[in-house]
Amino acid sequence: MATYGRCSASFCSATSFRLVLQRLVIQEEEGVAGQHWEQVGGPFIQHCKVELSHPMWSPDLLQGYAVLPGQGPDGGTLILLSLRNCLFFTFNCSAPNSGWTKVTHTSKDKYYVPILGRGVYAQESNAVYMVRKDVIYAYKLKLGHEETSLKLDPPVKIFFPSVTRSMAHSFLTHLGRGVMCCVWIWCGALMLA
């Protein structure tokens, strides 16, 4: 049985934001199925100034995510969230009461890019891959000092210079055994609404 979830990220004020994770609960009573969303664990509230010095990738605070099976404590599943100012957080799905953990960068000198939409985790390389504009990025994962938190190396860029962002849309999937598949749909002169 599949579990469905959703995450929200919102500004509480000019100096704080809030992260909430919910799961879809499907119940069947007397032959009629009903469903509702319920909060998993507690909300995470971060008091900090959200700096606008980095490029504004999108007006949305929540940029993207990746599901990381086997990366949590005791081999559980983590959800990696990416916010617009290159802040990353994980949520431990196996132990929802343990809450949110901030992911740290391994380098302060390098340029980090938010994950856009759904990132793809490949266990073979222990990396998260994602497409943004005409570039595939790979984020290598490492365990933090406490061995319960993750660290991200600066992203490695894989360029595709023949693709023009304004004329193409793309998505990425992991086929297993080290094989990734990226599909670009070129719209040519078509205008998309």
Backbone as a printed PyTorch tensor [residue, N CA C, xyz], in Angstrom:
tensor([[[  0.8390,  -1.1740,   0.0000],
         [  0.0000,   0.0000,   0.0000],
         [  0.8860,   1.2390,   0.0000]],

        [[  0.6100,   2.1660,  -0.8860],
         [  1.4010,   3.3860,  -1.0000],
         [  0.9790,   4.4010,   0.0530]],

        [[  1.9330,   5.1870,   0.4800],
         [  1.6620,   6.2870,   1.3970],
         [  1.8670,   7.5810,   0.6340]],

        [[  0.9180,   8.4770,   0.7320],
         [  1.0020,   9.7540,   0.0510],
         [  1.1820,  10.8550,   1.0780]],

        [[  1.9990,  11.8280,   0.7430],
         [  2.2390,  12.9280,   1.6590],
         [  2.3500,  14.2340,   0.9220]],

        [[  2.2690,  15.2890,   1.6940],
         [  2.4690,  16.6180,   1.1410],
         [  3.1740,  17.4690,   2.1850]],

        [[  3.9040,  18.4250,   1.7040],
         [  4.6570,  19.2970,   2.5940],
         [  4.3170,  20.7300,   2.2510]],

        [[  4.3000,  21.5600,   3.2640],
         [  4.0900,  22.9820,   3.0140],
         [  5.1800,  23.7730,   3.7220]],

        [[  5.5540,  24.8570,   3.1060],
         [  6.5250,  25.7850,   3.6820],
         [  5.9350,  27.1710,   3.5260]],

        [[  5.9010,  27.9090,   4.6130],
         [  5.2960,  29.2370,   4.5450],
         [  6.0470,  30.1980,   5.4530]],

        [[  5.9720,  31.4680,   5.0950],
         [  6.5670,  32.5040,   5.9300],
         [  5.6360,  32.7850,   7.0990]],

        [[  6.1800,  32.8080,   8.3100],
         [  5.4090,  33.2040,   9.4940],
         [  5.4790,  34.7170,   9.6550]],

        [[  6.6260,  35.2700,   9.3270],
         [  6.8610,  36.7110,   9.4280],
         [  8.0530,  37.0270,   8.5390]],

        [[  8.5290,  38.2360,   8.6110],
         [  9.6980,  38.6170,   7.8110],
         [ 10.9660,  37.9410,   8.3040]],

        [[ 10.9200,  37.3710,   9.5060],
         [ 12.1250,  36.7640,  10.0740],
         [ 11.9500,  35.2920,  10.4280]],

        [[ 10.9050,  34.6310,   9.9380],
         [ 10.7470,  33.2100,  10.2560],
         [  9.9020,  32.5010,   9.2020]],

        [[ 10.0810,  31.1700,   9.1300],
         [  9.2560,  30.3490,   8.2560],
         [  8.8760,  29.0720,   8.9880]],

        [[  7.9170,  28.3380,   8.4180],
         [  7.3570,  27.1460,   9.0590],
         [  7.2700,  26.0200,   8.0350]],

        [[  7.6840,  24.8030,   8.4310],
         [  7.5740,  23.6070,   7.5980],
         [  6.6060,  22.6330,   8.2590]],

        [[  5.7030,  22.0570,   7.4670],
         [  4.7340,  21.0880,   7.9800],
         [  4.6550,  19.9290,   6.9970]],

        [[  4.6360,  18.6980,   7.5150],
         [  4.4680,  17.5100,   6.6880],
         [  3.1510,  16.8480,   7.0590]],

        [[  2.3910,  16.4230,   6.0380],
         [  1.1180,  15.7440,   6.2550],
         [  1.0850,  14.4690,   5.4330]],

        [[  0.3110,  13.4840,   5.9100],
         [  0.1170,  12.2560,   5.1330],
         [ -1.3680,  12.0890,   4.8600]],

        [[ -1.6650,  11.4220,   3.7520],
         [ -3.0430,  11.1600,   3.3660],
         [ -3.5050,   9.8930,   4.0580]],

        [[ -4.5820,   9.9910,   4.8200],
         [ -5.1540,   8.8450,   5.5220],
         [ -6.4290,   8.4490,   4.7880]],

        [[ -6.4690,   7.2070,   4.3250],
         [ -7.6470,   6.7010,   3.6190],
         [ -8.3290,   5.6910,   4.5200]],

        [[ -9.5930,   5.9420,   4.8130],
         [-10.3640,   5.0610,   5.6850],
         [-11.5940,   4.5810,   4.9370]],

        [[-11.9370,   3.3270,   5.1670],
         [-13.1430,   2.7900,   4.5500],
         [-14.0860,   2.3550,   5.6540]],

        [[-15.2620,   2.9490,   5.6510],
         [-16.2860,   2.5980,   6.6280],
         [-17.5680,   2.2620,   5.8920]],

        [[-18.1150,   1.1000,   6.1680],
         [-19.3650,   0.6440,   5.5700],
         [-19.3330,   0.7440,   4.0530]],

        [[-18.2220,   0.3250,   3.4600],
         [-18.0900,   0.2860,   2.0120],
         [-17.8400,   1.6310,   1.3470]],

        [[-17.7320,   2.6900,   2.1250],
         [-17.4830,   4.0190,   1.5690],
         [-16.0940,   4.4780,   2.0070]],

        [[-15.2920,   4.8420,   1.0210],
         [-13.9360,   5.2990,   1.3300],
         [-13.9500,   6.7980,   1.5950]],

        [[-13.2190,   7.1890,   2.6110],
         [-13.0460,   8.6070,   2.9280],
         [-11.5700,   8.8860,   3.0990]],

        [[-11.1940,  10.1050,   2.9300],
         [ -9.7860,  10.4510,   3.0810],
         [ -9.6470,  11.8360,   3.6900]],

        [[ -8.5330,  12.0280,   4.3980],
         [ -8.2100,  13.3290,   4.9670],
         [ -6.7070,  13.4070,   5.1910]],

        [[ -6.2200,  14.6270,   5.3140],
         [ -4.8050,  14.8520,   5.5770],
         [ -4.6030,  15.0320,   7.0710]],

        [[ -3.5530,  14.3980,   7.6070],
         [ -3.2230,  14.6120,   9.0160],
         [ -1.7420,  14.9650,   9.1360]],

        [[ -1.4610,  15.8320,  10.0810],
         [ -0.0880,  16.2840,  10.2930],
         [  0.7530,  15.1580,  10.8670]],

        [[  1.9770,  15.0350,  10.3620],
         [  2.9180,  14.0250,  10.8380],
         [  3.9900,  14.7470,  11.6410]],

        [[  4.1570,  14.3630,  12.8890],
         [  5.1420,  15.0370,  13.7290],
         [  4.7510,  16.4830,  13.9600]],

        [[  5.6550,  17.2260,  14.5210],
         [  5.3840,  18.6310,  14.8030],
         [  5.8610,  19.5280,  13.6870]],

        [[  5.3410,  20.7500,  13.6270],
         [  5.8450,  21.6980,  12.6350],
         [  7.2450,  22.1560,  13.0220]],

        [[  7.9810,  22.6040,  12.0450],
         [  9.3200,  23.1420,  12.2680],
         [  9.2470,  24.6390,  12.0130]],

        [[  9.6220,  25.4200,  12.9990],
         [  9.6310,  26.8730,  12.8410],
         [ 11.0710,  27.3490,  12.9750]],

        [[ 11.5550,  28.0410,  11.9640],
         [ 12.9310,  28.5380,  11.9230],
         [ 12.8940,  30.0600,  11.9860]],

        [[ 13.5560,  30.6110,  12.9750],
         [ 13.6650,  32.0580,  13.0810],
         [ 14.9870,  32.4790,  12.4590]],

        [[ 14.9010,  33.0970,  11.3190],
         [ 16.0880,  33.5920,  10.6360],
         [ 15.6440,  34.5650,   9.5690]],

        [[ 16.5500,  35.3990,   9.1640],
         [ 16.2520,  36.3200,   8.0760],
         [ 16.4660,  35.5620,   6.7770]],

        [[ 15.4580,  35.5430,   5.9220],
         [ 15.5900,  34.8950,   4.6260],
         [ 16.2380,  35.8990,   3.6910]],

        [[ 17.5140,  35.6890,   3.4360],
         [ 18.2840,  36.6380,   2.6390],
         [ 17.9040,  36.5520,   1.1750]],

        [[ 17.8660,  37.6940,   0.5520],
         [ 17.5530,  37.7520,  -0.8660],
         [ 18.8010,  38.0130,  -1.6970]],

        [[ 19.9770,  37.7630,  -1.1190],
         [ 21.2260,  38.0070,  -1.8350],
         [ 21.4790,  36.9530,  -2.9050]],

        [[ 20.9630,  35.7470,  -2.6900],
         [ 21.0880,  34.7010,  -3.7040],
         [ 20.0950,  34.9910,  -4.8220]],

        [[ 20.2860,  34.4020,  -5.9950],
         [ 19.3080,  34.6230,  -7.0520],
         [ 17.9330,  34.1210,  -6.5970]],

        [[ 16.9290,  34.8160,  -6.9930],
         [ 15.5730,  34.4100,  -6.6580],
         [ 15.1330,  33.3810,  -7.6940]],

        [[ 15.2660,  32.1020,  -7.3480],
         [ 14.9420,  31.0310,  -8.2870],
         [ 13.4540,  30.9960,  -8.5800]],

        [[ 12.6670,  31.2510,  -7.5710],
         [ 11.2160,  31.2090,  -7.7050],
         [ 10.6460,  31.9510,  -6.5090]],

        [[  9.4520,  32.5280,  -6.6300],
         [  8.8850,  33.2130,  -5.4690],
         [  8.4430,  32.2520,  -4.3690]],

        [[  8.2740,  30.9780,  -4.6840],
         [  7.8360,  30.0000,  -3.6900],
         [  8.9590,  29.6850,  -2.7150]],

        [[  8.6260,  29.6110,  -1.4380],
         [  9.6220,  29.2540,  -0.4280],
         [ 10.0770,  27.8100,  -0.6180]],

        [[  9.1200,  26.8840,  -0.7730],
         [  9.4390,  25.4730,  -0.9930],
         [  9.7280,  25.2660,  -2.4720]],

        [[ 10.9530,  24.8310,  -2.7890],
         [ 11.3660,  24.6520,  -4.1780],
         [ 11.1980,  23.2140,  -4.6590]],

        [[ 11.5910,  22.2300,  -3.8210],
         [ 11.5380,  20.8510,  -4.2690],
         [ 11.8530,  19.8830,  -3.1560]],

        [[ 11.9490,  18.5990,  -3.5420],
         [ 12.1630,  17.5450,  -2.5560],
         [ 12.7940,  16.3270,  -3.2290]],

        [[ 13.2640,  15.4090,  -2.4010],
         [ 13.7170,  14.0950,  -2.8630],
         [ 13.4370,  13.1060,  -1.7430]],

        [[ 13.0430,  11.8960,  -2.1040],
         [ 12.8140,  10.8230,  -1.1370],
         [ 14.0960,  10.0070,  -1.0600]],

        [[ 14.6010,   9.8140,   0.1770],
         [ 15.8820,   9.1390,   0.3870],
         [ 15.6790,   7.8540,   1.1760]],

        [[ 15.3230,   6.7430,   0.5100],
         [ 15.1530,   5.4860,   1.2420],
         [ 16.4870,   4.9840,   1.7780]],

        [[ 16.4690,   4.4770,   3.0000],
         [ 17.6670,   3.8970,   3.6020],
         [ 18.6420,   4.9040,   4.1740]],

        [[ 18.3460,   6.1920,   4.1330],
         [ 19.2800,   7.2090,   4.6180],
         [ 19.0090,   7.6500,   6.0500]],

        [[ 17.8660,   7.2740,   6.5970],
         [ 17.5350,   7.6700,   7.9580],
         [ 18.1880,   6.7640,   8.9810]],

        [[ 18.0770,   7.1370,  10.2520],
         [ 18.5780,   6.2650,  11.3100],
         [ 17.8980,   4.8990,  11.2150]],

        [[ 18.6190,   3.8580,  11.4650],
         [ 18.1060,   2.4860,  11.3780],
         [ 17.6050,   2.1350,   9.9840]],

        [[ 18.1420,   2.7930,   8.9530],
         [ 17.7830,   2.4610,   7.5740],
         [ 16.4340,   2.9760,   7.1290]],

        [[ 15.8730,   3.9160,   7.8480],
         [ 14.5620,   4.4700,   7.4960],
         [ 14.6340,   5.4230,   6.3130]],

        [[ 13.4810,   5.9550,   5.9570],
         [ 13.3670,   6.8600,   4.8230],
         [ 13.3530,   8.3080,   5.2870]],

        [[ 14.1240,   9.1400,   4.6020],
         [ 14.1290,  10.5800,   4.8410],
         [ 13.5080,  11.2850,   3.6430]],

        [[ 12.8870,  12.4170,   3.9080],
         [ 12.4580,  13.3060,   2.8390],
         [ 13.3500,  14.5380,   2.9290]],

        [[ 14.0210,  14.8480,   1.8320],
         [ 14.8930,  16.0150,   1.7500],
         [ 14.1020,  17.1530,   1.1160]],

        [[ 13.9680,  18.2700,   1.8330],
         [ 13.2650,  19.4430,   1.3160],
         [ 14.2660,  20.5250,   0.9600]],

        [[ 13.9700,  21.2370,  -0.1070],
         [ 14.8360,  22.3060,  -0.5850],
         [ 14.0450,  23.6090,  -0.6070]],

        [[ 14.5760,  24.6200,   0.0730],
         [ 13.9380,  25.9270,   0.0970],
         [ 14.6740,  26.8840,  -0.8300]],

        [[ 14.0600,  28.0140,  -1.1180],
         [ 14.5740,  28.8860,  -2.1740],
         [ 15.9330,  29.5000,  -1.8970]],

        [[ 16.3200,  29.6730,  -0.6640],
         [ 17.6370,  30.2460,  -0.3760],
         [ 18.6850,  29.1710,  -0.1500]],

        [[ 18.5040,  28.0400,  -0.7940],
         [ 19.4470,  26.9230,  -0.7100],
         [ 19.5420,  26.3660,   0.7010]],

        [[ 18.4700,  26.4750,   1.4540],
         [ 18.3730,  25.8010,   2.7440],
         [ 17.7700,  24.4330,   2.4910]],

        [[ 18.3150,  23.4110,   3.1640],
         [ 17.8390,  22.0430,   2.9980],
         [ 17.5010,  21.4710,   4.3670]],

        [[ 16.4200,  20.7040,   4.4460],
         [ 15.9910,  20.0640,   5.6850],
         [ 15.5800,  18.6360,   5.3760]],

        [[ 15.7280,  17.7490,   6.3720],
         [ 15.2210,  16.3850,   6.2270],
         [ 14.1460,  16.1330,   7.2660]],

        [[ 13.2290,  15.2370,   6.8940],
         [ 12.2050,  14.7650,   7.8180],
         [ 12.3120,  13.2520,   7.8460]],

        [[ 12.4050,  12.6760,   9.0450],
         [ 12.5450,  11.2320,   9.2070],
         [ 11.1580,  10.5950,   9.2050]],

        [[ 10.8080,   9.9210,   8.1180],
         [  9.4850,   9.3000,   7.9900],
         [  9.3220,   8.1020,   8.9170]],

        [[ 10.4130,   7.4470,   9.2670],
         [ 10.3430,   6.2540,  10.1160],
         [ 10.0960,   6.6080,  11.5720]],

        [[ 10.4690,   7.8020,  11.9690],
         [ 10.2690,   8.2560,  13.3470],
         [  9.7710,   9.6980,  13.3140]],

        [[  8.4760,   9.9020,  12.9650],
         [  7.9610,  11.2520,  12.7750],
         [  8.1270,  12.1650,  13.9810]],

        [[  8.1980,  11.6080,  15.1760],
         [  8.3400,  12.4490,  16.3600],
         [  9.7450,  13.0290,  16.5000]],

        [[ 10.7040,  12.4930,  15.7310],
         [ 12.0610,  13.0340,  15.8030],
         [ 12.1620,  14.3670,  15.0760]],

        [[ 11.1990,  14.6620,  14.2180],
         [ 11.0890,  15.9870,  13.6240],
         [ 12.0370,  16.2810,  12.4820]],

        [[ 12.3120,  17.5590,  12.3360],
         [ 13.0810,  18.0950,  11.2230],
         [ 14.5480,  18.2790,  11.6020]],

        [[ 15.4320,  18.1120,  10.6170],
         [ 16.8620,  18.3220,  10.8240],
         [ 17.3930,  19.1810,   9.6850]],

        [[ 18.1660,  20.1970,  10.0290],
         [ 18.7630,  21.0430,   9.0040],
         [ 19.9460,  20.3120,   8.3760]],

        [[ 20.0290,  20.3620,   7.0590],
         [ 21.1340,  19.7640,   6.3160],
         [ 22.1990,  20.8420,   6.1490]],

        [[ 23.4470,  20.4690,   6.3740],
         [ 24.5250,  21.4500,   6.2570],
         [ 25.2730,  21.2860,   4.9420]],

        [[ 25.8690,  22.3770,   4.4970],
         [ 26.6980,  22.3580,   3.2970],
         [ 28.1170,  21.9890,   3.7030]],

        [[ 28.8230,  21.2400,   2.8600],
         [ 30.2050,  20.8720,   3.1690],
         [ 31.1830,  21.9720,   2.7930]],

        [[ 30.7310,  22.9540,   2.0230],
         [ 31.6130,  24.0410,   1.6030],
         [ 30.8700,  25.3680,   1.7020]],

        [[ 31.5410,  26.3530,   2.2480],
         [ 30.9460,  27.6910,   2.3210],
         [ 31.3050,  28.5200,   1.0860]],

        [[ 32.2790,  28.0510,   0.3240],
         [ 32.7600,  28.8170,  -0.8240],
         [ 31.9970,  28.5240,  -2.1050]],

        [[ 31.3370,  27.4030,  -2.1560],
         [ 30.7110,  26.9630,  -3.4030],
         [ 29.2700,  27.4380,  -3.5110]],

        [[ 28.7670,  27.3860,  -4.7190],
         [ 27.4360,  27.8550,  -5.0520],
         [ 26.4560,  26.6760,  -5.0040]],

        [[ 25.4380,  26.7710,  -4.1700],
         [ 24.4110,  25.7370,  -4.0730],
         [ 23.1620,  26.1870,  -4.8260]],

        [[ 22.4150,  25.2450,  -5.3460],
         [ 21.2250,  25.5040,  -6.1480],
         [ 20.0610,  24.7410,  -5.5260]],

        [[ 18.8850,  25.3620,  -5.3640],
         [ 17.7440,  24.6250,  -4.8110],
         [ 17.2940,  23.5070,  -5.7520]],

        [[ 16.8340,  22.4160,  -5.1760],
         [ 16.2310,  21.3360,  -5.9610],
         [ 14.9010,  21.8640,  -6.4810]],

        [[ 14.6400,  21.6720,  -7.7480],
         [ 13.3920,  22.1290,  -8.3520],
         [ 12.4610,  20.9360,  -8.5450]],

        [[ 11.2660,  21.0020,  -7.9710],
         [ 10.3120,  19.9070,  -8.1300],
         [ 10.8100,  18.6560,  -7.4310]],

        [[ 10.7350,  17.5330,  -8.1320],
         [ 11.1440,  16.2530,  -7.5500],
         [ 12.5840,  15.9330,  -7.9370]],

        [[ 13.4320,  15.8100,  -6.9350],
         [ 14.7910,  15.3360,  -7.1540],
         [ 14.7860,  13.8140,  -7.1540]],

        [[ 15.7660,  13.2230,  -7.7900],
         [ 15.8430,  11.7670,  -7.9090],
         [ 17.0590,  11.2710,  -7.1390]],

        [[ 16.8370,  10.3510,  -6.2000],
         [ 17.9300,   9.7800,  -5.4140],
         [ 18.4000,   8.4870,  -6.0650]],

        [[ 19.7160,   8.3500,  -6.2480],
         [ 20.3180,   7.1210,  -6.7660],
         [ 21.2120,   6.5470,  -5.6770]],

        [[ 20.8330,   5.3880,  -5.1740],
         [ 21.5650,   4.7700,  -4.0720],
         [ 22.9840,   4.3900,  -4.4850]],

        [[ 23.1720,   3.9790,  -5.7530],
         [ 24.4950,   3.5490,  -6.2150],
         [ 25.5400,   4.6450,  -6.0540]],

        [[ 25.1560,   5.8770,  -6.3090],
         [ 26.1040,   6.9930,  -6.2100],
         [ 25.8940,   7.8130,  -4.9440]],

        [[ 24.8770,   7.4640,  -4.1600],
         [ 24.5110,   8.1920,  -2.9410],
         [ 24.3940,   9.6860,  -3.2300]],

        [[ 23.6400,   9.9890,  -4.2950],
         [ 23.4860,  11.3770,  -4.7310],
         [ 22.0440,  11.6520,  -5.1310]],

        [[ 21.6680,  12.9260,  -5.0370],
         [ 20.3650,  13.3950,  -5.5000],
         [ 20.6000,  14.1660,  -6.7920]],

        [[ 19.8310,  13.8270,  -7.8230],
         [ 19.9390,  14.4690,  -9.1240],
         [ 18.6810,  15.2870,  -9.3820]],

        [[ 18.8540,  16.4120, -10.0860],
         [ 17.6980,  17.2200, -10.4620],
         [ 18.0350,  18.0490, -11.6850]],

        [[ 16.9690,  18.4840, -12.3800],
         [ 17.1230,  19.3140, -13.5670],
         [ 16.6590,  20.7220, -13.2250]],

        [[ 17.4590,  21.6940, -13.6060],
         [ 17.0610,  23.1010, -13.4760],
         [ 17.5650,  23.8100, -14.7250]],

        [[ 16.6580,  24.4320, -15.4420],
         [ 16.9460,  25.0610, -16.7310],
         [ 17.5100,  23.9980, -17.6660]],

        [[ 18.7150,  24.1980, -18.1870],
         [ 19.2980,  23.2420, -19.1300],
         [ 20.4410,  22.4470, -18.5120]],

        [[ 20.4310,  22.2890, -17.1910],
         [ 21.5260,  21.6210, -16.4880],
         [ 20.9780,  20.5470, -15.5550]],

        [[ 21.6470,  19.4020, -15.5390],
         [ 21.3810,  18.3890, -14.5160],
         [ 22.4130,  18.6190, -13.4210]],

        [[ 21.9570,  18.6640, -12.1860],
         [ 22.8330,  18.8250, -11.0250],
         [ 22.8250,  17.5380, -10.2160]],

        [[ 23.9600,  17.2240,  -9.6080],
         [ 24.0690,  16.0670,  -8.7160],
         [ 24.5850,  16.5440,  -7.3660]],

        [[ 23.8430,  16.2210,  -6.3130],
         [ 24.2460,  16.5270,  -4.9380],
         [ 24.6810,  15.2420,  -4.2550]],

        [[ 25.9450,  15.1500,  -3.9120],
         [ 26.4640,  13.9960,  -3.1770],
         [ 26.0960,  14.1400,  -1.7020]],

        [[ 25.5990,  13.0640,  -1.0960],
         [ 25.1880,  13.0760,   0.3090],
         [ 26.2870,  12.5070,   1.1870]],

        [[ 26.4260,  13.0820,   2.3780],
         [ 27.3610,  12.5710,   3.3890],
         [ 26.6650,  12.6170,   4.7310]],

        [[ 27.1000,  11.7660,   5.6550],
         [ 26.5660,  11.8260,   7.0130],
         [ 27.2510,  12.9360,   7.7770]],

        [[ 26.4740,  13.6210,   8.6330],
         [ 27.0110,  14.6970,   9.4530],
         [ 27.7800,  14.1500,  10.6380]],

        [[ 28.2300,  15.0540,  11.4990],
         [ 29.0370,  14.6860,  12.6640],
         [ 28.3020,  13.7260,  13.5860]],

        [[ 27.0200,  13.9230,  13.7780],
         [ 26.2570,  13.0850,  14.7000],
         [ 25.8160,  11.7800,  14.0570]],

        [[ 26.1200,  11.6100,  12.7830],
         [ 25.7260,  10.4430,  12.0060],
         [ 24.2150,  10.2810,  11.9320]],

        [[ 23.4860,  11.3430,  12.2250],
         [ 22.0370,  11.3230,  12.0520],
         [ 21.5980,  12.4350,  11.1100]],

        [[ 22.4750,  13.3820,  10.8580],
         [ 22.1210,  14.4750,   9.9510],
         [ 22.9370,  14.3580,   8.6660]],

        [[ 22.3850,  14.8900,   7.5930],
         [ 23.0530,  14.8250,   6.3010],
         [ 23.8260,  16.0980,   6.0160]],

        [[ 24.8490,  15.9370,   5.1700],
         [ 25.5900,  17.0600,   4.6140],
         [ 25.5350,  16.9280,   3.1030]],

        [[ 25.5210,  18.0750,   2.4270],
         [ 25.5210,  18.0940,   0.9680],
         [ 26.8190,  18.6900,   0.4620]],

        [[ 27.4720,  17.9670,  -0.4480],
         [ 28.6010,  18.5390,  -1.1700],
         [ 28.0550,  19.5640,  -2.1580]],

        [[ 28.8850,  20.5020,  -2.6170],
         [ 28.4220,  21.4230,  -3.6660],
         [ 27.9450,  20.6240,  -4.8790]],

        [[ 26.9750,  21.1290,  -5.6090],
         [ 26.4470,  20.3630,  -6.7380],
         [ 27.4480,  20.2570,  -7.8810]],

        [[ 27.4160,  19.1170,  -8.5320],
         [ 28.2030,  18.8980,  -9.7430],
         [ 27.2730,  19.1890, -10.9130]],

        [[ 27.7310,  19.9900, -11.8790],
         [ 26.9030,  20.3630, -13.0230],
         [ 27.1640,  19.4410, -14.2040]],

        [[ 26.0900,  19.0260, -14.8500],
         [ 26.1660,  18.2740, -16.1030],
         [ 25.3890,  19.1090, -17.1160]],

        [[ 26.0840,  19.7240, -18.0620],
         [ 25.4550,  20.6790, -18.9840],
         [ 24.8780,  19.9930, -20.2110]],

        [[ 23.8280,  20.5650, -20.7430],
         [ 23.2550,  20.1730, -22.0240],
         [ 23.0420,  21.4620, -22.8190]],

        [[ 24.1140,  21.9790, -23.4570],
         [ 24.0580,  23.3110, -24.0590],
         [ 23.1120,  23.4470, -25.2410]],

        [[ 22.6530,  22.3610, -25.8510],
         [ 21.7850,  22.4930, -27.0210],
         [ 20.3200,  22.6970, -26.6480]],

        [[ 19.9990,  22.6650, -25.3600],
         [ 18.6160,  22.8300, -24.9240],
         [ 18.4090,  24.2660, -24.4670]],

        [[ 17.3520,  24.8870, -24.9330],
         [ 17.0230,  26.2450, -24.5340],
         [ 15.8760,  26.2020, -23.5470]],

        [[ 16.0670,  26.8080, -22.3910],
         [ 15.0740,  26.7490, -21.3190],
         [ 13.7070,  27.2330, -21.7720]],

        [[ 13.6580,  28.3130, -22.5320],
         [ 12.3680,  28.8830, -22.9070],
         [ 11.6110,  28.0130, -23.9000]],

        [[ 12.2820,  27.0490, -24.4890],
         [ 11.6260,  26.2410, -25.5080],
         [ 11.5280,  24.7710, -25.1330]],

        [[ 11.9350,  24.3980, -23.9280],
         [ 11.9230,  22.9870, -23.5640],
         [ 11.4840,  22.7990, -22.1190]],

        [[ 10.8970,  21.6620, -21.8630],
         [ 10.5320,  21.2390, -20.5180],
         [ 11.1850,  19.8830, -20.2970]],

        [[ 11.5260,  19.5730, -19.0540],
         [ 12.2700,  18.3390, -18.8220],
         [ 11.8750,  17.6790, -17.5230]],

        [[ 12.1720,  16.3860, -17.4470],
         [ 12.0490,  15.6450, -16.2040],
         [ 13.1030,  14.5520, -16.1930]],

        [[ 13.3820,  14.0580, -14.9980],
         [ 14.4770,  13.1240, -14.7740],
         [ 13.9510,  11.9360, -13.9950]],

        [[ 14.4330,  10.7470, -14.3210],
         [ 14.0620,   9.5610, -13.5510],
         [ 15.2660,   8.6320, -13.4490]],

        [[ 15.2580,   7.8100, -12.4140],
         [ 16.3390,   6.8520, -12.1680],
         [ 15.8480,   5.4780, -12.5950]],

        [[ 16.5650,   4.8580, -13.4970],
         [ 16.1630,   3.5530, -14.0080],
         [ 16.8280,   2.4000, -13.2720]],

        [[ 17.7610,   2.6890, -12.3740],
         [ 18.4510,   1.6440, -11.6240],
         [ 19.7790,   1.2780, -12.2460]],

        [[ 20.6070,   0.6080, -11.4410],
         [ 21.9280,   0.1520, -11.8810],
         [ 22.7580,   1.2630, -12.5090]],

        [[ 22.6750,   2.4500, -11.9160],
         [ 23.4880,   3.5670, -12.3810],
         [ 22.9920,   4.2530, -13.6340]],

        [[ 21.7890,   3.9320, -14.1020],
         [ 21.2680,   4.5310, -15.3270],
         [ 20.2290,   5.5930, -14.9810]],

        [[ 20.4690,   6.8180, -15.4580],
         [ 19.5190,   7.9150, -15.3010],
         [ 18.9270,   8.2130, -16.6700]],

        [[ 17.6920,   8.6610, -16.6890],
         [ 17.0450,   9.0350, -17.9380],
         [ 16.4920,  10.4440, -17.7820]],

        [[ 16.8880,  11.3250, -18.6790],
         [ 16.3690,  12.6900, -18.6740],
         [ 15.6660,  12.9180, -20.0020]],

        [[ 14.4430,  13.4020, -19.9230],
         [ 13.6590,  13.6440, -21.1270],
         [ 13.4210,  15.1400, -21.2600]],

        [[ 13.7810,  15.6860, -22.4220],
         [ 13.4770,  17.0770, -22.7270],
         [ 12.4050,  17.0820, -23.7940]],

        [[ 11.3760,  17.8550, -23.5830],
         [ 10.3190,  18.0150, -24.5730],
         [ 10.4790,  19.4110, -25.1470]],

        [[ 10.8350,  19.4600, -26.4260],
         [ 11.0710,  20.7430, -27.0640],
         [  9.7790,  21.2150, -27.6960]],

        [[  9.4160,  22.4370, -27.4340],
         [  8.1510,  22.9800, -27.9190],
         [  8.3140,  23.7940, -29.1890]],

        [[  9.5250,  23.9890, -29.6300],
         [  9.7580,  24.7500, -30.8550],
         [  9.1070,  26.1120, -30.7940]],

        [[  8.3350,  26.4310, -31.7940],
         [  7.6960,  27.7420, -31.8640],
         [  6.3490,  27.7860, -31.1470]],

        [[  5.9410,  26.6900, -30.5350],
         [  4.6490,  26.6720, -29.8420],
         [  4.6950,  27.5460, -28.6040]],

        [[  3.6170,  28.1830, -28.3090],
         [  3.4940,  28.9820, -27.0950],
         [  2.6790,  28.1830, -26.0950]],

        [[  3.2010,  27.9960, -24.8950],
         [  2.4700,  27.2770, -23.8560],
         [  1.7920,  28.2780, -22.9400]],

        [[  0.5620,  27.9900, -22.5890],
         [ -0.1780,  28.8840, -21.6830],
         [  0.1310,  28.5430, -20.2530]]])
